[in-house]
Amino acid sequence: MIGNLTLDQLLVLVTISDTGSFSAAGRKLRRVQSAISQTVATLEAMQGVVLFDRHGHRPQLTESGRVLVNQARQVLASAARFEAVAANTRGGLEPELVLAIDPLVPTTPLIESLRAFSEKFPDLPVSFSTEGLGGSLRRLRSGSAALAICLLLPSVPEDIIAYPLLRIGMCPVVAPLHPLASLKHPATLSDLEPHVQLVLSDPIGLDSPNYGLSSVKLWRFVDLGRRFDFLIAGLGWCRMPEHLVMEHLKAGTLKSIEIQNDPTPRDGLTIYAAHKRDHSLGPAGRWLLDDLQRRLSS
């Protein structure tokens, strides 16, 4: 009950709208028609509005009635979700699953796992956010995320449990007209320093450690897409996941460069699923982790 308003009154209102008449609503709800009529009359009196025009053969929703039926549907759907979450929690599931994702994480396997997850746990609320590099780890430590899909550089911290998921190759690239594209030798630190390096970073943890920085001029980005726009425009160079630039390299819209003594591992960077050591995953989080591992290992 919200004040004097009850979910049952809203259910009656929606059922009348769906079935087309008071009598049909009564049959569907297994109530006598007089009880349906009384419920509607009480609702109208309490709210001070006329919901139905009763002058015709069948009651018709008034303009206010049509608007309030839509509102009633939303309230009933929200109440159903409330009950579903409570039932899940009674059954041992976490009440929600909050994920933090690094921008370099490949999208396809994540989408496939989340689609399967929504079928397995249709009533479990999932919150999802893409963070700047380092942001996922920060959210784990603050307790605002339960599971992170992320890089952990230079190594896995002691307060984090991490499960390797996959490795992604990183390729230094520039636009074809960028000065670095015309180098005839592997780029040295002195070659790179004068040029803008387009860097993914955490907008909050600006004092967090940085890795792979080779230029004096750093332009920092949170999202991969905007950095890519600047890259294509020739405004800087950066390392990009190979799976995102392969087609552009083939088409000639980007050019790879070789870096002398490049600190980036040749076999790529490891993407982890991670959680705090003192906060174990619940059943749903564990299911998602297992599904990701299964998909990425096959």
Secondary structure as UniProt FT lines:
FT   TURN            3..4
FT   HELIX           7..19
FT   HELIX           22..29
FT   HELIX           33..47
FT   STRAND          52..53
FT   STRAND          60..61
FT   HELIX           63..90
FT   TURN            91..92
FT   STRAND          97..101
FT   TURN            103..104
FT   HELIX           107..120
FT   TURN            122..123
FT   STRAND          126..130
FT   TURN            133..134
FT   HELIX           135..142
FT   STRAND          147..150
FT   TURN            158..159
FT   STRAND          160..168
FT   STRAND          170..174
FT   TURN            176..177
FT   HELIX           179..182
FT   HELIX           189..192
FT   TURN            193..194
FT   STRAND          197..200
FT   TURN            206..207
FT   STRAND          218..221
FT   HELIX           224..232
FT   TURN            233..234
FT   STRAND          237..241
FT   HELIX           242..251
FT   STRAND          255..256
FT   TURN            260..261
FT   TURN            266..267
FT   STRAND          269..276
FT   TURN            277..278
FT   HELIX           283..297
//
